[in-house]
Amino acid sequence: MKELLYYTYIETEVTGALLVFREKTRNLVFASLGNDKPFLLAKVEAFLKKHEKQNTRYDLQELKDTEIYKKSVENYKICLGNKMPLPTDAIPFEFLFGTKFQRKVWNELLNVEHGHVVTYGDIAKRIGKPTAARSVGRACGSNNLALLVPCHRIIGSNKKLTGYKWSCKLKEQLLNNEKENKVSLNKV
């Protein structure tokens, strides 16, 4: 069985983003940040190939008619530079990929309020795995829905910025965009 996925690339004053939508549900299933469209496209194609299931193959096509997805694309642009939270239903998305543990972590990340940060250890405790802070970090690194699943709001136990798949500089910028008083965090 082939599953059709559509992609589009957007640019904002903060960074670019490759957005992938599932035709079947019209939900966003993949969002990757960066300013190199060919690189991001190659990464998503490799990811999809690696995650094909026995009976499912993914067919990735460029989105030509953006009207159906226009609201989600526009809201994602707002999300990249916003200083106010969007409503939770502003961009319909779904977890098409990920292990049971990763999805548990990602669902908990959805509870981290706009403008706030918590530690990897905090998330581990919240999901009932208090010694799994490193595994939470790996789940954050596997997050394929940048910004919507706010892994940028997770920091080290020492209250410093730690790894962010799209760069610690971007993580700091996103956090500062969410804070009114532009608190500068220390980088590890």
C-alpha positions as CSV (number, residue, x, y, z in Angstrom):
1,M,0.0,0.0,0.0
2,K,1.3,3.5,-0.9
3,E,0.5,6.4,1.4
4,L,0.7,9.9,-0.1
5,L,2.4,12.6,1.8
6,Y,2.7,16.2,0.5
7,Y,5.5,18.6,1.4
8,T,6.0,22.3,1.2
9,Y,8.9,24.5,2.2
10,I,8.3,27.9,3.9
11,E,10.7,30.7,5.0
12,T,10.2,33.1,7.9
13,E,12.4,35.7,9.5
14,V,13.5,33.1,12.1
15,T,14.2,30.1,9.9
16,G,12.8,27.9,7.1
17,A,10.7,24.8,7.6
18,L,9.9,21.7,5.6
19,L,6.3,20.7,6.4
20,V,4.9,17.3,5.4
21,F,1.2,16.6,5.4
22,R,-0.6,13.3,5.3
23,E,-3.1,13.3,2.4
24,K,-5.5,10.8,4.2
25,T,-6.0,13.0,7.2
26,R,-4.7,16.4,6.0
27,N,-2.7,16.5,9.3
28,L,0.9,17.7,9.6
29,V,3.1,14.6,10.3
30,F,6.6,16.0,9.9
31,A,8.1,19.5,10.4
32,S,11.8,20.1,10.2
33,L,13.6,23.4,10.6
34,G,16.4,24.9,8.5
35,N,17.3,27.1,5.6
36,D,18.5,24.5,3.2
37,K,15.5,23.1,1.4
38,P,17.3,20.4,-0.6
39,F,19.1,19.1,2.6
40,L,15.8,19.0,4.5
41,L,14.1,17.2,1.7
42,A,16.8,14.6,1.4
43,K,16.6,14.1,5.2
44,V,12.8,13.6,5.2
45,E,13.1,11.2,2.2
46,A,15.7,9.1,4.0
47,F,13.6,9.2,7.2
48,L,10.5,8.0,5.3
49,K,12.5,5.2,3.6
50,K,13.8,4.0,6.9
51,H,10.4,4.1,8.5
52,E,8.4,2.3,5.8
53,K,6.3,-0.4,7.3
54,Q,6.0,-3.9,5.8
55,N,2.7,-3.0,4.0
56,T,3.1,0.8,3.7
57,R,5.3,2.8,1.4
58,Y,5.4,6.5,1.5
59,D,5.1,8.6,-1.7
60,L,6.3,12.1,-1.1
61,Q,5.1,14.8,-3.5
62,E,5.5,18.6,-3.5
63,L,2.3,20.4,-2.5
64,K,1.1,22.3,-5.6
65,D,-2.3,23.4,-4.4
66,T,-1.8,24.8,-0.9
67,E,-5.4,26.0,-0.4
68,I,-6.4,22.9,1.6
69,Y,-3.4,23.3,3.9
70,K,-3.2,27.2,3.7
71,K,-4.4,27.8,7.3
72,S,-1.9,25.2,8.8
73,V,1.0,26.7,6.7
74,E,0.1,30.3,7.8
75,N,-0.3,29.2,11.4
76,Y,3.1,27.4,11.3
77,K,4.7,30.7,10.1
78,I,3.1,32.4,13.1
79,C,4.2,29.7,15.4
80,L,7.9,30.1,14.3
81,G,8.1,33.7,15.5
82,N,5.2,34.1,17.9
83,K,5.2,35.6,21.3
84,M,1.8,34.3,22.1
85,P,0.6,30.7,22.0
86,L,-1.6,29.5,19.2
87,P,-4.8,27.5,20.0
88,T,-4.0,23.8,20.3
89,D,-6.1,23.1,17.2
90,A,-4.5,25.8,15.0
91,I,-2.4,23.2,13.2
92,P,-3.9,19.7,13.0
93,F,-1.1,17.2,13.5
94,E,-0.6,13.5,14.3
95,F,2.1,11.2,15.4
96,L,2.5,9.0,12.3
97,F,5.9,7.8,13.5
98,G,7.6,7.0,16.8
99,T,7.8,4.3,19.5
100,K,5.3,4.0,22.3
101,F,7.8,5.6,24.7
102,Q,8.6,8.5,22.3
103,R,4.9,9.2,21.9
104,K,4.4,9.2,25.6
105,V,7.2,11.8,26.0
106,W,5.9,13.9,23.1
107,N,2.4,13.9,24.6
108,E,3.8,15.1,27.8
109,L,5.8,17.8,26.1
110,L,2.5,19.2,24.8
111,N,1.7,20.0,28.4
112,V,4.7,22.4,28.8
113,E,3.2,25.8,28.8
114,H,4.2,28.5,26.3
115,G,7.0,30.6,27.7
116,H,8.0,28.1,30.3
117,V,10.8,25.5,30.5
118,V,11.2,22.2,32.3
119,T,14.0,19.7,32.5
120,Y,14.4,16.4,30.9
121,G,14.2,14.9,34.4
122,D,10.9,16.7,35.0
123,I,9.4,15.1,31.9
124,A,10.8,11.7,33.0
125,K,9.1,12.1,36.4
126,R,5.8,13.2,34.8
127,I,5.7,10.0,32.6
128,G,6.4,7.8,35.6
129,K,10.0,7.0,34.6
130,P,12.0,9.2,37.0
131,T,15.4,7.7,36.0
132,A,14.8,8.1,32.3
133,A,16.0,11.6,31.7
134,R,18.5,10.6,29.0
135,S,15.9,8.5,27.2
136,V,13.6,11.6,27.4
137,G,16.4,13.5,25.7
138,R,16.7,11.0,23.0
139,A,12.9,11.1,22.4
140,C,13.1,14.9,22.2
141,G,15.9,14.5,19.6
142,S,13.6,12.1,17.6
143,N,10.7,14.6,17.6
144,N,9.7,15.2,14.0
145,L,7.1,17.9,14.7
146,A,9.3,20.9,15.5
147,L,7.6,23.6,17.5
148,L,4.2,21.8,17.7
149,V,5.7,19.3,20.1
150,P,7.7,21.8,22.0
151,C,11.0,20.0,22.7
152,H,12.7,23.4,22.6
153,R,11.2,24.1,26.0
154,I,13.2,21.3,27.6
155,I,16.5,22.2,29.3
156,G,19.2,20.4,31.3
157,S,19.0,19.8,35.0
158,N,21.6,22.5,35.4
159,K,19.1,25.0,33.8
160,K,21.3,25.4,30.8
161,L,20.4,24.9,27.1
162,T,21.4,21.4,25.9
163,G,21.2,19.8,22.5
164,Y,18.6,20.8,20.1
165,K,18.4,19.0,16.8
166,W,18.1,22.3,14.9
167,S,20.9,24.1,17.0
168,C,21.1,25.6,20.4
169,K,21.1,29.1,18.9
170,L,17.7,28.5,17.4
171,K,16.5,26.9,20.6
172,E,17.5,30.1,22.5
173,Q,15.9,32.3,19.9
174,L,12.6,30.3,20.1
175,L,12.6,30.5,23.9
176,N,13.3,34.2,23.9
177,N,10.5,34.8,21.4
178,E,8.2,33.1,23.9
179,K,9.4,35.2,26.8
180,E,8.4,38.9,27.2
181,N,11.6,39.8,29.0
182,K,14.0,38.0,26.7
183,V,15.8,36.0,29.4
184,S,19.1,34.8,28.1
185,L,19.9,31.2,29.0
186,N,23.4,29.8,29.2
187,K,24.5,27.2,26.6
188,V,26.3,24.0,27.5
